[in-house]
C-alpha cells in the first residue's frame, strides 16, 4: 500500500513562535516586566533573530493584523473603475476576508491581563496614522486632490475607524464569532453611504 501523506497544521514561522512566546510571558510577568531577551530565550532563538523580525516589543502585539494589512495597498489598486469610497471599502473587505480566522490578535482580547496599558494605545495609534496616510493618499489620487485635502482625510479616517472598531468587536466576541469580513462590512456600509453623498461626488479645487 502507498503510505498516506501526513497532513496537519503548517509549521509556525519564527515570527509566530516569538509572538506566542511573548504572549505567554506578557501574561506571566506583564508587558513592562518582560524583556526582549526573555522572549528570545522562551522562543529558543537569539536576541539578534528577534530583531530580524520585530523592531521592538510592541510590534509583537500586532503580528497578525500587520500581516493582513500589508496587502491593503495592492487591494486598493485592484478596483480601478470604482469611486474612491467604494474602492476603499472593497479593499478593506478583501483584507478582512483574507485574514486567518484562527489568528485573533491577543492584544485586543487580553490587554488587561497582559498589563499593556498605554503601550497598546500608542502602538495602535502609530499603525492607524500610517494606514490613514496610505488611504488618504489613495483617495486624493483617485479624486485628483491632494491627500491633505478635507475629503481624503475624512474618508480615510472614517472608514479605517469603522473597520478598526469592527476588528475589536470581532476579536472580543469569543469562539462563536462571525467571520471577520461580515463584521467589517456591517460597520463599513453605513459609513460609506454617508461619505458617498453629493459632497463627495466631485473633487474640490485645491489651491
C-alpha positions in Angstrom: 0.0 0.0 0.0 1.1 3.5 -0.7 1.7 5.4 2.5 -0.8 8.1 3.2 0.9 11.5 3.3 0.6 13.1 6.7 -1.2 16.4 6.9 -1.6 18.8 9.7 -1.0 22.3 10.8 1.7 24.1 8.9 5.0 24.7 10.7 4.9 28.0 12.6 7.3 30.7 11.4 9.9 32.2 13.7 7.9 35.3 14.0 4.9 33.3 15.2 7.0 31.4 17.7 8.3 34.7 19.0 4.8 36.2 19.2 3.5 33.1 21.1 6.4 33.2 23.5 5.8 36.9 24.1 2.1 36.3 24.8 2.9 33.7 27.4 5.5 36.0 29.1 3.2 39.0 29.0 0.5 37.0 30.8 3.1 35.8 33.4 5.1 38.9 34.0 3.1 41.8 32.4 4.3 43.7 29.4 6.6 46.0 31.2 8.1 43.1 33.2 9.1 41.2 30.1 12.3 41.8 28.2 13.3 41.1 24.6 16.0 38.7 25.9 13.3 36.7 27.9 11.1 36.5 24.8 14.0 35.2 22.6 15.0 32.7 25.3 11.5 31.4 25.6 11.2 31.1 21.8 14.6 29.3 21.6 16.2 31.9 19.3 18.9 34.6 19.7 18.3 38.3 20.5 19.5 39.1 17.0 16.9 36.8 15.5 14.2 38.7 17.4 15.3 41.9 15.7 15.3 40.3 12.3 11.5 40.1 12.7 10.5 42.9 15.0 11.6 46.4 15.7 10.6 46.1 19.3 8.2 44.5 21.8 5.2 46.5 20.7 5.4 45.0 17.2 4.6 41.6 18.7 1.2 42.8 19.7 0.1 43.3 16.1 1.8 40.5 14.1 -1.4 39.1 12.7 -3.0 42.4 11.8 0.2 43.7 10.3 0.5 40.7 8.1 -3.1 41.2 6.8 -2.8 44.9 6.4 0.4 44.6 4.4 -1.9 43.7 1.5 -4.0 46.9 1.8 -2.1 49.0 -0.8 -2.4 46.3 -3.5 -6.1 45.8 -2.6 -6.7 49.5 -3.1 -5.3 49.3 -6.6 -7.3 46.3 -7.5 -10.5 48.2 -8.4 -9.5 51.0 -10.8 -13.1 51.6 -12.0 -14.7 52.1 -8.6 -15.2 55.6 -7.0 -12.7 56.3 -4.2 -15.0 55.5 -1.3 -16.2 52.2 -2.7 -12.7 51.2 -3.6 -11.5 51.7 -0.1 -14.4 49.7 1.2 -13.7 46.8 -1.1 -10.0 46.9 -0.2 -10.8 46.7 3.5 -13.2 43.9 2.9 -10.5 42.0 0.9 -8.1 42.4 3.8 -10.7 41.2 6.3 -11.7 38.2 4.1 -8.1 37.1 3.7 -7.3 37.3 7.4 -6.6 34.0 9.1 -9.6 33.4 11.3 -7.5 31.4 13.7 -5.1 34.3 14.4 -7.0 36.5 16.7 -4.9 39.4 18.0 -4.4 38.7 21.6 -3.6 42.4 22.3 -7.3 43.0 21.7 -8.6 40.2 23.9 -6.0 40.0 26.8 -4.7 43.5 27.0 -5.8 44.0 30.7 -4.3 40.6 31.7 -1.0 41.5 30.0 -1.0 44.9 31.6 -0.5 46.6 28.2 -1.9 49.9 29.3 -0.7 52.9 27.3 1.6 50.8 25.2 -1.5 49.3 23.5 -2.9 52.7 22.7 0.4 54.1 21.5 1.2 51.2 19.2 -2.3 51.1 17.8 -2.3 54.8 17.2 1.0 54.6 15.3 -0.4 52.0 12.9 -3.6 54.0 12.4 -1.6 57.1 11.4 0.4 55.1 8.8 -2.7 53.5 7.4 -4.6 56.7 7.4 -1.9 58.4 5.3 -1.9 55.5 2.9 -5.6 55.5 2.3 -5.8 59.3 2.2 -3.1 59.4 -0.5 -5.1 56.8 -2.5 -8.3 58.7 -2.2 -6.7 62.0 -3.1 -5.1 60.4 -6.1 -8.3 58.8 -7.2 -10.2 62.1 -6.9 -7.5 64.3 -8.3 -6.9 66.1 -5.0 -4.1 66.4 -2.5 -4.1 63.8 0.2 -4.3 66.5 2.9 -7.5 67.9 1.4 -10.5 67.6 3.6 -12.4 64.8 1.9 -9.5 62.3 1.5 -8.7 62.9 5.2 -12.3 62.4 6.3 -12.9 59.3 4.1 -9.7 57.7 5.3 -10.2 58.4 8.9 -13.9 57.4 9.0 -13.5 54.1 7.1 -10.4 53.0 9.0 -12.1 53.8 12.3 -15.1 51.8 11.4 -13.0 48.8 10.2 -10.9 49.0 13.4 -13.9 49.1 15.7 -15.3 46.1 13.8 -12.0 44.2 14.3 -12.1 44.9 18.1 -15.7 43.7 18.3 -14.9 40.6 16.3 -11.8 39.7 18.4 -13.7 40.0 21.6 -16.7 38.1 20.5 -15.2 34.7 21.6 -15.2 31.4 19.9 -18.7 31.9 18.4 -17.6 35.0 16.5 -18.8 35.5 12.9 -16.4 35.8 10.0 -14.4 39.0 10.3 -15.4 40.2 6.8 -19.1 40.1 7.8 -18.5 42.3 10.9 -16.3 44.7 8.9 -18.8 45.0 6.1 -21.6 45.7 8.7 -19.5 48.5 10.1 -18.4 50.0 6.8 -21.5 50.1 4.7 -23.4 52.8 6.7 -20.3 54.9 6.9 -19.6 54.6 3.2 -23.2 55.6 2.3 -22.8 58.8 4.3 -19.4 59.5 2.6 -20.8 58.9 -0.9 -23.3 61.7 -0.7 -23.3 64.7 -3.1 -20.3 66.4 -1.4 -18.1 63.5 -2.3 -19.0 63.1 -6.0 -16.8 65.8 -7.4 -13.3 66.7 -6.3 -12.8 70.1 -4.8 -10.4 72.5 -6.3 -7.2 72.7 -4.3 -5.3 76.0 -4.3 
